[in-house]
């Protein structure tokens, strides 16, 4: 009876997903540790523009890009793990900023609530262009 209990099955699946995420995080951390460019103490890190040799410059750019991608991937995996452990409510995904969501509401436009407002209804009855828009 316990094996077929839907709550127990879901809990086991959740634990499996968490273990899988932990494995991926550990593997990425190992990979990232190998990839990091060793910085010489006392010396500044050179920009890619300062490297004259084309092939060396390309290698450095690719290594830095791979490092950056590894860091970003690590962050996403850690947030996924947190979301899996704590739940969606505790670790929200955030809202995307679209043009429409960032738009400042225009106060000259009528809302659904404005249709019942007595002042606006009175203004509409006086409006000289109302006949044109109602096709009268």
mmCIF file of the C-alpha atoms, coordinates in Angstrom:
data_MODEL
# 
_entry.id   MODEL 
# 
loop_
_atom_site.group_PDB 
_atom_site.id 
_atom_site.type_symbol 
_atom_site.label_atom_id 
_atom_site.label_alt_id 
_atom_site.label_comp_id 
_atom_site.label_asym_id 
_atom_site.label_entity_id 
_atom_site.label_seq_id 
_atom_site.pdbx_PDB_ins_code 
_atom_site.Cartn_x 
_atom_site.Cartn_y 
_atom_site.Cartn_z 
_atom_site.occupancy 
_atom_site.B_iso_or_equiv 
_atom_site.pdbx_formal_charge 
_atom_site.auth_seq_id 
_atom_site.auth_comp_id 
_atom_site.auth_asym_id 
_atom_site.auth_atom_id 
_atom_site.pdbx_PDB_model_num 
ATOM 1   C CA . UNK A 1 1   ? 0.000   0.000  0.000   1.00 0.00 ? 1   UNK A CA 1 
ATOM 2   C CA . UNK A 1 2   ? 2.896   2.358  0.765   1.00 0.00 ? 2   UNK A CA 1 
ATOM 3   C CA . UNK A 1 3   ? 4.545   1.815  -2.611  1.00 0.00 ? 3   UNK A CA 1 
ATOM 4   C CA . UNK A 1 4   ? 1.482   3.007  -4.508  1.00 0.00 ? 4   UNK A CA 1 
ATOM 5   C CA . UNK A 1 5   ? 0.723   5.958  -2.241  1.00 0.00 ? 5   UNK A CA 1 
ATOM 6   C CA . UNK A 1 6   ? 0.758   9.026  -4.553  1.00 0.00 ? 6   UNK A CA 1 
ATOM 7   C CA . UNK A 1 7   ? 2.291   11.290 -1.898  1.00 0.00 ? 7   UNK A CA 1 
ATOM 8   C CA . UNK A 1 8   ? 5.126   8.852  -1.205  1.00 0.00 ? 8   UNK A CA 1 
ATOM 9   C CA . UNK A 1 9   ? 5.777   8.394  -4.923  1.00 0.00 ? 9   UNK A CA 1 
ATOM 10  C CA . UNK A 1 10  ? 5.887   12.161 -5.435  1.00 0.00 ? 10  UNK A CA 1 
ATOM 11  C CA . UNK A 1 11  ? 8.254   12.548 -2.459  1.00 0.00 ? 11  UNK A CA 1 
ATOM 12  C CA . UNK A 1 12  ? 10.625  9.918  -3.901  1.00 0.00 ? 12  UNK A CA 1 
ATOM 13  C CA . UNK A 1 13  ? 10.545  11.660 -7.287  1.00 0.00 ? 13  UNK A CA 1 
ATOM 14  C CA . UNK A 1 14  ? 11.319  14.965 -5.604  1.00 0.00 ? 14  UNK A CA 1 
ATOM 15  C CA . UNK A 1 15  ? 14.289  13.423 -3.763  1.00 0.00 ? 15  UNK A CA 1 
ATOM 16  C CA . UNK A 1 16  ? 15.565  11.921 -7.034  1.00 0.00 ? 16  UNK A CA 1 
ATOM 17  C CA . UNK A 1 17  ? 15.352  15.320 -8.756  1.00 0.00 ? 17  UNK A CA 1 
ATOM 18  C CA . UNK A 1 18  ? 17.213  16.969 -5.869  1.00 0.00 ? 18  UNK A CA 1 
ATOM 19  C CA . UNK A 1 19  ? 19.950  14.298 -5.950  1.00 0.00 ? 19  UNK A CA 1 
ATOM 20  C CA . UNK A 1 20  ? 20.290  14.716 -9.714  1.00 0.00 ? 20  UNK A CA 1 
ATOM 21  C CA . UNK A 1 21  ? 20.627  18.495 -9.339  1.00 0.00 ? 21  UNK A CA 1 
ATOM 22  C CA . UNK A 1 22  ? 23.237  18.055 -6.589  1.00 0.00 ? 22  UNK A CA 1 
ATOM 23  C CA . UNK A 1 23  ? 25.286  15.761 -8.855  1.00 0.00 ? 23  UNK A CA 1 
ATOM 24  C CA . UNK A 1 24  ? 25.147  18.294 -11.690 1.00 0.00 ? 24  UNK A CA 1 
ATOM 25  C CA . UNK A 1 25  ? 26.169  21.106 -9.326  1.00 0.00 ? 25  UNK A CA 1 
ATOM 26  C CA . UNK A 1 26  ? 29.155  19.127 -8.012  1.00 0.00 ? 26  UNK A CA 1 
ATOM 27  C CA . UNK A 1 27  ? 30.261  18.216 -11.545 1.00 0.00 ? 27  UNK A CA 1 
ATOM 28  C CA . UNK A 1 28  ? 30.008  21.848 -12.641 1.00 0.00 ? 28  UNK A CA 1 
ATOM 29  C CA . UNK A 1 29  ? 31.967  23.034 -9.608  1.00 0.00 ? 29  UNK A CA 1 
ATOM 30  C CA . UNK A 1 30  ? 34.774  20.579 -10.413 1.00 0.00 ? 30  UNK A CA 1 
ATOM 31  C CA . UNK A 1 31  ? 34.777  21.645 -14.053 1.00 0.00 ? 31  UNK A CA 1 
ATOM 32  C CA . UNK A 1 32  ? 34.799  25.316 -13.058 1.00 0.00 ? 32  UNK A CA 1 
ATOM 33  C CA . UNK A 1 33  ? 37.720  24.753 -10.674 1.00 0.00 ? 33  UNK A CA 1 
ATOM 34  C CA . UNK A 1 34  ? 39.752  23.252 -13.541 1.00 0.00 ? 34  UNK A CA 1 
ATOM 35  C CA . UNK A 1 35  ? 38.814  26.035 -15.950 1.00 0.00 ? 35  UNK A CA 1 
ATOM 36  C CA . UNK A 1 36  ? 39.619  29.104 -13.874 1.00 0.00 ? 36  UNK A CA 1 
ATOM 37  C CA . UNK A 1 37  ? 42.416  31.160 -15.306 1.00 0.00 ? 37  UNK A CA 1 
ATOM 38  C CA . UNK A 1 38  ? 45.155  31.463 -12.728 1.00 0.00 ? 38  UNK A CA 1 
ATOM 39  C CA . UNK A 1 39  ? 45.679  35.088 -11.808 1.00 0.00 ? 39  UNK A CA 1 
ATOM 40  C CA . UNK A 1 40  ? 49.199  36.085 -10.998 1.00 0.00 ? 40  UNK A CA 1 
ATOM 41  C CA . UNK A 1 41  ? 49.453  37.796 -7.651  1.00 0.00 ? 41  UNK A CA 1 
ATOM 42  C CA . UNK A 1 42  ? 50.485  41.417 -7.886  1.00 0.00 ? 42  UNK A CA 1 
ATOM 43  C CA . UNK A 1 43  ? 49.779  41.651 -11.614 1.00 0.00 ? 43  UNK A CA 1 
ATOM 44  C CA . UNK A 1 44  ? 46.604  42.937 -13.200 1.00 0.00 ? 44  UNK A CA 1 
ATOM 45  C CA . UNK A 1 45  ? 44.427  40.813 -15.438 1.00 0.00 ? 45  UNK A CA 1 
ATOM 46  C CA . UNK A 1 46  ? 45.018  41.752 -19.059 1.00 0.00 ? 46  UNK A CA 1 
ATOM 47  C CA . UNK A 1 47  ? 42.179  42.723 -21.311 1.00 0.00 ? 47  UNK A CA 1 
ATOM 48  C CA . UNK A 1 48  ? 41.803  40.765 -24.512 1.00 0.00 ? 48  UNK A CA 1 
ATOM 49  C CA . UNK A 1 49  ? 42.582  43.889 -26.542 1.00 0.00 ? 49  UNK A CA 1 
ATOM 50  C CA . UNK A 1 50  ? 46.094  43.953 -25.070 1.00 0.00 ? 50  UNK A CA 1 
ATOM 51  C CA . UNK A 1 51  ? 46.902  40.443 -26.329 1.00 0.00 ? 51  UNK A CA 1 
ATOM 52  C CA . UNK A 1 52  ? 48.557  40.831 -29.715 1.00 0.00 ? 52  UNK A CA 1 
ATOM 53  C CA . UNK A 1 53  ? 48.663  37.182 -30.781 1.00 0.00 ? 53  UNK A CA 1 
ATOM 54  C CA . UNK A 1 54  ? 45.362  36.362 -32.486 1.00 0.00 ? 54  UNK A CA 1 
ATOM 55  C CA . UNK A 1 55  ? 45.258  32.692 -31.476 1.00 0.00 ? 55  UNK A CA 1 
ATOM 56  C CA . UNK A 1 56  ? 46.141  33.346 -27.831 1.00 0.00 ? 56  UNK A CA 1 
ATOM 57  C CA . UNK A 1 57  ? 43.565  36.133 -27.717 1.00 0.00 ? 57  UNK A CA 1 
ATOM 58  C CA . UNK A 1 58  ? 40.875  33.797 -29.071 1.00 0.00 ? 58  UNK A CA 1 
ATOM 59  C CA . UNK A 1 59  ? 41.821  31.138 -26.501 1.00 0.00 ? 59  UNK A CA 1 
ATOM 60  C CA . UNK A 1 60  ? 41.535  33.648 -23.645 1.00 0.00 ? 60  UNK A CA 1 
ATOM 61  C CA . UNK A 1 61  ? 38.182  34.931 -24.911 1.00 0.00 ? 61  UNK A CA 1 
ATOM 62  C CA . UNK A 1 62  ? 36.804  31.398 -25.193 1.00 0.00 ? 62  UNK A CA 1 
ATOM 63  C CA . UNK A 1 63  ? 38.087  30.458 -21.712 1.00 0.00 ? 63  UNK A CA 1 
ATOM 64  C CA . UNK A 1 64  ? 36.539  33.567 -20.161 1.00 0.00 ? 64  UNK A CA 1 
ATOM 65  C CA . UNK A 1 65  ? 33.246  32.950 -21.943 1.00 0.00 ? 65  UNK A CA 1 
ATOM 66  C CA . UNK A 1 66  ? 33.222  29.331 -20.753 1.00 0.00 ? 66  UNK A CA 1 
ATOM 67  C CA . UNK A 1 67  ? 33.938  30.478 -17.178 1.00 0.00 ? 67  UNK A CA 1 
ATOM 68  C CA . UNK A 1 68  ? 31.110  32.989 -17.334 1.00 0.00 ? 68  UNK A CA 1 
ATOM 69  C CA . UNK A 1 69  ? 28.715  30.370 -18.730 1.00 0.00 ? 69  UNK A CA 1 
ATOM 70  C CA . UNK A 1 70  ? 29.728  27.902 -16.006 1.00 0.00 ? 70  UNK A CA 1 
ATOM 71  C CA . UNK A 1 71  ? 29.056  30.491 -13.287 1.00 0.00 ? 71  UNK A CA 1 
ATOM 72  C CA . UNK A 1 72  ? 25.649  31.309 -14.760 1.00 0.00 ? 72  UNK A CA 1 
ATOM 73  C CA . UNK A 1 73  ? 24.756  27.622 -15.123 1.00 0.00 ? 73  UNK A CA 1 
ATOM 74  C CA . UNK A 1 74  ? 25.812  27.016 -11.518 1.00 0.00 ? 74  UNK A CA 1 
ATOM 75  C CA . UNK A 1 75  ? 23.535  29.828 -10.329 1.00 0.00 ? 75  UNK A CA 1 
ATOM 76  C CA . UNK A 1 76  ? 20.561  28.471 -12.272 1.00 0.00 ? 76  UNK A CA 1 
ATOM 77  C CA . UNK A 1 77  ? 21.110  24.940 -10.975 1.00 0.00 ? 77  UNK A CA 1 
ATOM 78  C CA . UNK A 1 78  ? 21.362  26.188 -7.389  1.00 0.00 ? 78  UNK A CA 1 
ATOM 79  C CA . UNK A 1 79  ? 18.133  28.172 -7.714  1.00 0.00 ? 79  UNK A CA 1 
ATOM 80  C CA . UNK A 1 80  ? 16.435  25.127 -9.264  1.00 0.00 ? 80  UNK A CA 1 
ATOM 81  C CA . UNK A 1 81  ? 17.580  23.031 -6.313  1.00 0.00 ? 81  UNK A CA 1 
ATOM 82  C CA . UNK A 1 82  ? 16.337  25.646 -3.823  1.00 0.00 ? 82  UNK A CA 1 
ATOM 83  C CA . UNK A 1 83  ? 13.002  25.843 -5.661  1.00 0.00 ? 83  UNK A CA 1 
ATOM 84  C CA . UNK A 1 84  ? 12.723  22.046 -5.575  1.00 0.00 ? 84  UNK A CA 1 
ATOM 85  C CA . UNK A 1 85  ? 13.497  21.865 -1.842  1.00 0.00 ? 85  UNK A CA 1 
ATOM 86  C CA . UNK A 1 86  ? 11.544  24.871 -0.575  1.00 0.00 ? 86  UNK A CA 1 
ATOM 87  C CA . UNK A 1 87  ? 8.772   25.078 -3.154  1.00 0.00 ? 87  UNK A CA 1 
ATOM 88  C CA . UNK A 1 88  ? 7.649   27.593 -5.777  1.00 0.00 ? 88  UNK A CA 1 
ATOM 89  C CA . UNK A 1 89  ? 6.239   30.073 -3.242  1.00 0.00 ? 89  UNK A CA 1 
ATOM 90  C CA . UNK A 1 90  ? 9.493   30.457 -1.277  1.00 0.00 ? 90  UNK A CA 1 
ATOM 91  C CA . UNK A 1 91  ? 11.712  30.993 -4.338  1.00 0.00 ? 91  UNK A CA 1 
ATOM 92  C CA . UNK A 1 92  ? 9.651   32.890 -6.931  1.00 0.00 ? 92  UNK A CA 1 
ATOM 93  C CA . UNK A 1 93  ? 10.802  32.921 -10.544 1.00 0.00 ? 93  UNK A CA 1 
ATOM 94  C CA . UNK A 1 94  ? 10.311  36.658 -10.969 1.00 0.00 ? 94  UNK A CA 1 
ATOM 95  C CA . UNK A 1 95  ? 8.440   38.571 -13.608 1.00 0.00 ? 95  UNK A CA 1 
ATOM 96  C CA . UNK A 1 96  ? 9.721   39.333 -17.066 1.00 0.00 ? 96  UNK A CA 1 
ATOM 97  C CA . UNK A 1 97  ? 9.920   42.990 -17.928 1.00 0.00 ? 97  UNK A CA 1 
ATOM 98  C CA . UNK A 1 98  ? 8.088   43.438 -21.188 1.00 0.00 ? 98  UNK A CA 1 
ATOM 99  C CA . UNK A 1 99  ? 7.313   46.720 -22.888 1.00 0.00 ? 99  UNK A CA 1 
ATOM 100 C CA . UNK A 1 100 ? 3.666   46.314 -21.928 1.00 0.00 ? 100 UNK A CA 1 
ATOM 101 C CA . UNK A 1 101 ? 4.352   45.577 -18.243 1.00 0.00 ? 101 UNK A CA 1 
ATOM 102 C CA . UNK A 1 102 ? 6.738   48.541 -17.935 1.00 0.00 ? 102 UNK A CA 1 
ATOM 103 C CA . UNK A 1 103 ? 4.294   50.964 -19.560 1.00 0.00 ? 103 UNK A CA 1 
ATOM 104 C CA . UNK A 1 104 ? 3.023   53.772 -17.322 1.00 0.00 ? 104 UNK A CA 1 
ATOM 105 C CA . UNK A 1 105 ? -0.787  53.686 -17.241 1.00 0.00 ? 105 UNK A CA 1 
ATOM 106 C CA . UNK A 1 106 ? -2.341  56.531 -19.219 1.00 0.00 ? 106 UNK A CA 1 
ATOM 107 C CA . UNK A 1 107 ? -4.884  58.420 -17.127 1.00 0.00 ? 107 UNK A CA 1 
ATOM 108 C CA . UNK A 1 108 ? -6.647  59.859 -20.188 1.00 0.00 ? 108 UNK A CA 1 
ATOM 109 C CA . UNK A 1 109 ? -7.862  56.410 -21.279 1.00 0.00 ? 109 UNK A CA 1 
ATOM 110 C CA . UNK A 1 110 ? -11.068 54.999 -19.820 1.00 0.00 ? 110 UNK A CA 1 
ATOM 111 C CA . UNK A 1 111 ? -10.921 51.909 -17.641 1.00 0.00 ? 111 UNK A CA 1 
ATOM 112 C CA . UNK A 1 112 ? -13.710 49.401 -17.038 1.00 0.00 ? 112 UNK A CA 1 
ATOM 113 C CA . UNK A 1 113 ? -14.562 51.169 -13.748 1.00 0.00 ? 113 UNK A CA 1 
ATOM 114 C CA . UNK A 1 114 ? -14.887 54.544 -15.521 1.00 0.00 ? 114 UNK A CA 1 
ATOM 115 C CA . UNK A 1 115 ? -17.897 53.407 -17.576 1.00 0.00 ? 115 UNK A CA 1 
ATOM 116 C CA . UNK A 1 116 ? -20.121 53.625 -14.473 1.00 0.00 ? 116 UNK A CA 1 
ATOM 117 C CA . UNK A 1 117 ? -18.800 57.024 -13.302 1.00 0.00 ? 117 UNK A CA 1 
ATOM 118 C CA . UNK A 1 118 ? -21.573 59.657 -13.472 1.00 0.00 ? 118 UNK A CA 1 
ATOM 119 C CA . UNK A 1 119 ? -19.238 62.533 -14.420 1.00 0.00 ? 119 UNK A CA 1 
ATOM 120 C CA . UNK A 1 120 ? -17.868 60.669 -17.424 1.00 0.00 ? 120 UNK A CA 1 
ATOM 121 C CA . UNK A 1 121 ? -21.340 59.579 -18.554 1.00 0.00 ? 121 UNK A CA 1 
ATOM 122 C CA . UNK A 1 122 ? -22.437 63.236 -18.321 1.00 0.00 ? 122 UNK A CA 1 
ATOM 123 C CA . UNK A 1 123 ? -19.423 64.371 -20.341 1.00 0.00 ? 123 UNK A CA 1 
ATOM 124 C CA . UNK A 1 124 ? -20.132 61.757 -23.008 1.00 0.00 ? 124 UNK A CA 1 
ATOM 125 C CA . UNK A 1 125 ? -23.709 62.964 -23.421 1.00 0.00 ? 125 UNK A CA 1 
ATOM 126 C CA . UNK A 1 126 ? -22.442 66.539 -23.989 1.00 0.00 ? 126 UNK A CA 1 
ATOM 127 C CA . UNK A 1 127 ? -19.591 65.465 -26.311 1.00 0.00 ? 127 UNK A CA 1 
ATOM 128 C CA . UNK A 1 128 ? -19.968 67.127 -29.726 1.00 0.00 ? 128 UNK A CA 1 
ATOM 129 C CA . UNK A 1 129 ? -18.259 64.273 -31.609 1.00 0.00 ? 129 UNK A CA 1 
ATOM 130 C CA . UNK A 1 130 ? -20.434 61.528 -30.067 1.00 0.00 ? 130 UNK A CA 1 
ATOM 131 C CA . UNK A 1 131 ? -22.843 61.567 -33.040 1.00 0.00 ? 131 UNK A CA 1 
ATOM 132 C CA . UNK A 1 132 ? -19.963 60.931 -35.427 1.00 0.00 ? 132 UNK A CA 1 
ATOM 133 C CA . UNK A 1 133 ? -18.524 58.019 -33.427 1.00 0.00 ? 133 UNK A CA 1 
ATOM 134 C CA . UNK A 1 134 ? -21.957 56.460 -32.921 1.00 0.00 ? 134 UNK A CA 1 
ATOM 135 C CA . UNK A 1 135 ? -22.521 56.789 -36.709 1.00 0.00 ? 135 UNK A CA 1 
ATOM 136 C CA . UNK A 1 136 ? -25.694 58.834 -36.345 1.00 0.00 ? 136 UNK A CA 1 
# 
